[in-house]
């Protein structure tokens, strides 16, 4: 099956096709901000058609054949949090706790969200204090918009995830099991702690005017917590500002090694895809889409 892997984050649509041995297609497109595309009060059929036309015409132009799509979406489209939850309660009480948590952040439309959760930090009493449950909630519009893209394009969308998790998947498979992944965006930094290849803590930190001091303080504070002693690596991915944030962390002289994730180094896409475009197609920016492999 010819899977096409797509990450849609911010205004960037990153495309990847890979066979068992090599990258056979790699590119990046521009469209409207993904938040406006997915989270308008009503599904915008015109924008869905424009997105689909952009994608399908581009694939035809470059002779890319795809039977299905795996999709990674911007984490800012979801509510992601780690909380304590009492699993000895009945299922109805657990669901009520999850709904209550979500309603604190989306009091007017929490009923329009689909909520998923999973247990984390099992067997680790220290980290359990930070939270034993990972919540991932997203607006039902996302499901509907994605369904319409599939319908209009005649491409089956076989899986949808969020970029923060697919980036972690790439790093866990290729670099380390105990690490921090840091997704750098223009207005937010997503910090995710991994132990034994699994999410242990997720922290989104809003950033204004490139002021990363608050991010550094949160990072330092969390890395001192008992249970995170084995973390020796911090990997950055995301938008162009990841380079500036790398320099910032290097000056902070953390004891953990700090580096940019580099899928191009591992998978070595043909130079044809990168020719005269190295400033546009930056390796660390493709971390999340390579994490769909």
KAQUILIN-V824822 format. One record per residue. PHI is phi in degrees with one decimal (none if undefined). PSI is psi in whole degrees, -180 to 180 (none if undefined). OMEGA is omega as a letter, one per 20 degrees, with the letter a starting at -180 (NA if undefined). Layout:
phi=PHI psi=PSI omega=OMEGA
phi=PHI psi=PSI omega=OMEGA
This chain:
phi=none psi=137 omega=r
phi=-91.5 psi=91 omega=r
phi=-80.0 psi=136 omega=r
phi=-106.6 psi=126 omega=a
phi=-100.9 psi=130 omega=a
phi=-130.9 psi=133 omega=r
phi=-115.0 psi=129 omega=r
phi=-120.2 psi=101 omega=a
phi=-132.8 psi=129 omega=a
phi=61.9 psi=-125 omega=r
phi=-103.3 psi=5 omega=a
phi=-100.8 psi=134 omega=r
phi=-115.1 psi=111 omega=a
phi=-102.8 psi=133 omega=a
phi=-117.3 psi=139 omega=r
phi=-146.8 psi=134 omega=r
phi=-129.9 psi=135 omega=a
phi=-140.2 psi=132 omega=r
phi=-98.6 psi=-168 omega=a
phi=-66.1 psi=-14 omega=a
phi=-121.1 psi=-29 omega=a
phi=-158.4 psi=165 omega=r
phi=-73.3 psi=125 omega=r
phi=-107.7 psi=-10 omega=r
phi=-159.7 psi=141 omega=a
phi=-152.3 psi=131 omega=r
phi=-165.0 psi=173 omega=r
phi=-142.7 psi=132 omega=r
phi=-118.1 psi=166 omega=r
phi=-117.6 psi=138 omega=r
phi=-146.8 psi=-173 omega=r
phi=-67.6 psi=163 omega=r
phi=-55.0 psi=129 omega=a
phi=-61.2 psi=-30 omega=r
phi=-62.6 psi=-42 omega=r
phi=-68.9 psi=-37 omega=a
phi=-64.7 psi=-45 omega=a
phi=-92.0 psi=-27 omega=a
phi=-114.4 psi=22 omega=r
phi=-63.4 psi=155 omega=a
phi=-53.9 psi=-37 omega=r
phi=-125.3 psi=150 omega=r
phi=-60.4 psi=127 omega=a
phi=-91.5 psi=97 omega=a
phi=-61.1 psi=-34 omega=r
phi=-64.0 psi=-45 omega=a
phi=-67.7 psi=-36 omega=r
phi=-60.6 psi=-43 omega=r
phi=-65.6 psi=-41 omega=r
phi=-64.9 psi=-43 omega=r
phi=-62.0 psi=-47 omega=a
phi=-65.4 psi=-41 omega=r
phi=-63.6 psi=-42 omega=r
phi=-58.9 psi=-46 omega=a
phi=-67.7 psi=-52 omega=a
phi=-65.5 psi=-42 omega=r
phi=-64.8 psi=-37 omega=r
phi=-66.4 psi=-42 omega=r
phi=-64.5 psi=-42 omega=r
phi=-63.9 psi=-44 omega=a
phi=-58.8 psi=-36 omega=a
phi=-103.6 psi=14 omega=r
phi=55.8 psi=41 omega=r
phi=-95.0 psi=121 omega=r
phi=-102.6 psi=125 omega=a
phi=-134.1 psi=133 omega=r
phi=-92.7 psi=-31 omega=a
phi=-152.0 psi=167 omega=a
phi=-125.4 psi=138 omega=r
phi=-110.2 psi=134 omega=a
phi=-124.8 psi=132 omega=r
phi=-113.6 psi=127 omega=a
phi=-109.0 psi=159 omega=r
phi=-56.5 psi=128 omega=a
phi=-62.6 psi=-21 omega=r
phi=-69.6 psi=-10 omega=r
phi=-82.1 psi=-8 omega=a
phi=-121.5 psi=160 omega=r
phi=-97.8 psi=116 omega=a
phi=-124.3 psi=128 omega=a
phi=-156.5 psi=157 omega=r
phi=-113.2 psi=125 omega=a
phi=-137.1 psi=160 omega=r
phi=-80.6 psi=140 omega=a
phi=-143.8 psi=139 omega=a
phi=-91.9 psi=104 omega=a
phi=-81.3 psi=-5 omega=r
phi=-77.9 psi=-12 omega=r
phi=-68.6 psi=164 omega=r
phi=-68.6 psi=157 omega=a
phi=-54.5 psi=-38 omega=a
phi=-63.6 psi=-39 omega=r
phi=-70.8 psi=-36 omega=r
phi=-63.0 psi=-46 omega=r
phi=-62.4 psi=-39 omega=r
phi=-63.7 psi=-39 omega=r
phi=-64.7 psi=-40 omega=r
phi=-66.4 psi=-42 omega=r
phi=-65.7 psi=-40 omega=r
phi=-62.3 psi=-43 omega=r
phi=-58.3 psi=-47 omega=a
phi=-67.6 psi=-38 omega=a
phi=-66.4 psi=-22 omega=r
phi=-67.7 psi=-27 omega=a
phi=-101.0 psi=-29 omega=r
phi=-128.8 psi=67 omega=a
phi=-62.5 psi=-26 omega=a
phi=-92.3 psi=-24 omega=a
phi=-137.2 psi=23 omega=a
phi=-59.4 psi=-25 omega=r
phi=-69.0 psi=-15 omega=a
phi=-91.2 psi=9 omega=a
phi=-105.4 psi=146 omega=r
phi=-97.7 psi=130 omega=a
phi=-111.9 psi=128 omega=r
phi=-119.6 psi=154 omega=r
phi=-150.6 psi=159 omega=r
phi=-147.8 psi=151 omega=r
phi=-74.0 psi=142 omega=r
phi=-133.9 psi=167 omega=r
phi=57.0 psi=31 omega=r
phi=-66.2 psi=134 omega=r
phi=81.3 psi=5 omega=a
phi=-125.0 psi=97 omega=a
phi=-62.7 psi=-38 omega=a
phi=-63.4 psi=-48 omega=a
phi=-75.3 psi=-23 omega=r
phi=-60.9 psi=-26 omega=r
phi=-66.7 psi=-26 omega=r
phi=-78.9 psi=-22 omega=a
phi=148.6 psi=141 omega=r
phi=-113.0 psi=7 omega=a
phi=-139.0 psi=130 omega=r
phi=-99.7 psi=120 omega=r
phi=-100.8 psi=134 omega=r
phi=-129.6 psi=111 omega=a
phi=-124.5 psi=139 omega=a
phi=-143.9 psi=152 omega=a
phi=-66.7 psi=143 omega=a
phi=-63.4 psi=-21 omega=r
phi=-57.1 psi=-34 omega=a
phi=-61.4 psi=-44 omega=r
phi=-63.1 psi=-42 omega=a
phi=-69.7 psi=-44 omega=r
phi=-62.5 psi=-44 omega=r
phi=-62.8 psi=-40 omega=r
phi=-62.1 psi=-41 omega=a
phi=-70.1 psi=-37 omega=r
phi=-59.7 psi=-44 omega=r
phi=-62.2 psi=-42 omega=a
phi=-66.2 psi=-46 omega=a
phi=-71.4 psi=-37 omega=a
phi=-87.1 psi=-15 omega=a
phi=63.4 psi=24 omega=r
phi=-107.4 psi=126 omega=r
phi=-73.7 psi=128 omega=r
phi=-95.3 psi=106 omega=a
phi=-89.3 psi=-10 omega=r
phi=-168.6 psi=143 omega=r
phi=-129.8 psi=132 omega=r
phi=-138.6 psi=-177 omega=r
phi=-115.3 psi=145 omega=a
phi=-59.0 psi=-31 omega=a
phi=-62.3 psi=-33 omega=a
phi=-84.1 psi=-36 omega=r
phi=-71.8 psi=-32 omega=r
phi=-62.6 psi=-44 omega=r
phi=-62.1 psi=-37 omega=r
phi=-62.8 psi=-43 omega=r
phi=-61.3 psi=-47 omega=a
phi=-65.0 psi=-43 omega=a
phi=-63.4 psi=-38 omega=a
phi=-73.5 psi=-29 omega=a
phi=-115.8 psi=-19 omega=a
phi=-124.3 psi=-57 omega=a
phi=-158.5 psi=164 omega=r
phi=-104.1 psi=-29 omega=r
phi=-111.8 psi=111 omega=a
phi=-164.4 psi=172 omega=r
phi=-115.9 psi=128 omega=r
phi=-102.0 psi=137 omega=a
phi=-126.4 psi=110 omega=r
phi=-92.1 psi=115 omega=a
phi=-99.4 psi=122 omega=r
phi=-122.0 psi=176 omega=a
phi=-66.7 psi=-33 omega=a
phi=-122.3 psi=0 omega=a
phi=-155.7 psi=150 omega=r
phi=-122.0 psi=124 omega=r
phi=-96.7 psi=117 omega=a
phi=-108.5 psi=123 omega=r
phi=-127.6 psi=126 omega=r
phi=-97.1 psi=133 omega=r
phi=-120.2 psi=134 omega=r
phi=-124.5 psi=126 omega=a
phi=54.5 psi=37 omega=r
phi=79.6 psi=6 omega=a
phi=-121.1 psi=150 omega=r
phi=-61.1 psi=131 omega=r
phi=-113.5 psi=-31 omega=a
phi=-159.0 psi=138 omega=r
phi=-122.3 psi=130 omega=a
phi=-135.8 psi=108 omega=r
phi=-87.0 psi=133 omega=a
phi=-123.7 psi=120 omega=r
phi=-72.8 psi=142 omega=a
phi=-124.8 psi=135 omega=r
phi=-121.1 psi=134 omega=r
phi=51.4 psi=43 omega=r
phi=57.9 psi=26 omega=r
phi=-87.9 psi=101 omega=a
phi=-95.8 psi=5 omega=a
phi=-59.2 psi=-42 omega=a
phi=-66.0 psi=-34 omega=r
phi=-65.3 psi=-45 omega=r
phi=-61.7 psi=-42 omega=a
phi=-63.3 psi=-42 omega=r
phi=-64.5 psi=-41 omega=a
phi=-63.3 psi=-48 omega=r
phi=-59.9 psi=-45 omega=a
phi=-61.8 psi=-45 omega=a
phi=-70.1 psi=-35 omega=a
phi=-69.5 psi=-15 omega=r
phi=-86.9 psi=-6 omega=a
phi=-74.1 psi=139 omega=r
phi=-61.1 psi=128 omega=a
phi=116.6 psi=-21 omega=r
phi=-106.9 psi=14 omega=a
phi=-62.6 psi=-29 omega=a
phi=-83.4 psi=0 omega=r
phi=-79.6 psi=116 omega=a
phi=-117.5 psi=-3 omega=a
phi=-134.6 psi=141 omega=r
phi=-123.7 psi=122 omega=a
phi=-113.8 psi=131 omega=a
phi=-104.0 psi=146 omega=r
phi=-149.6 psi=177 omega=r
phi=116.0 psi=-141 omega=a
phi=-84.9 psi=-175 omega=a
phi=-56.4 psi=-33 omega=a
phi=-68.6 psi=-5 omega=r
phi=-59.9 psi=-33 omega=r
phi=-63.4 psi=-45 omega=a
phi=-66.1 psi=-38 omega=a
phi=-70.3 psi=-33 omega=r
phi=-59.9 psi=-48 omega=r
phi=-60.4 psi=-40 omega=r
phi=-61.7 psi=-46 omega=a
phi=-69.9 psi=-34 omega=r
phi=-62.9 psi=-38 omega=r
phi=-69.4 psi=-23 omega=a
phi=-75.4 psi=-15 omega=r
phi=54.8 psi=51 omega=r
phi=-68.7 psi=155 omega=r
phi=-75.3 psi=-20 omega=r
phi=-78.7 psi=145 omega=r
phi=-73.2 psi=131 omega=a
phi=-113.2 psi=130 omega=a
phi=-154.5 psi=162 omega=r
phi=-83.9 psi=135 omega=r
phi=-61.5 psi=145 omega=a
phi=-140.4 psi=74 omega=a
phi=-62.8 psi=-29 omega=r
phi=-65.1 psi=-35 omega=r
phi=-64.7 psi=-37 omega=a
phi=-80.8 psi=-42 omega=a
phi=-100.7 psi=-12 omega=r
phi=46.8 psi=67 omega=r
phi=-62.3 psi=149 omega=a
phi=-56.6 psi=140 omega=a
phi=-60.1 psi=-20 omega=r
phi=-57.7 psi=-37 omega=a
phi=-72.6 psi=-25 omega=a
phi=-105.2 psi=-6 omega=a
phi=-56.7 psi=123 omega=r
phi=59.8 psi=21 omega=a
phi=-135.8 psi=17 omega=a
phi=-62.5 psi=-26 omega=r
phi=-75.8 psi=-23 omega=a
phi=-94.7 psi=-43 omega=a
phi=-99.8 psi=84 omega=a
phi=-91.9 psi=135 omega=a
phi=-55.4 psi=-48 omega=a
phi=-62.8 psi=-26 omega=a
phi=-71.5 psi=-17 omega=a
phi=-98.6 psi=9 omega=a
phi=-56.7 psi=-47 omega=a
phi=-67.2 psi=-37 omega=a
phi=-72.5 psi=-35 omega=r
phi=-68.0 psi=-24 omega=r
phi=-70.8 psi=-8 omega=r
phi=-81.8 psi=-12 omega=a
phi=-64.3 psi=none omega=NA
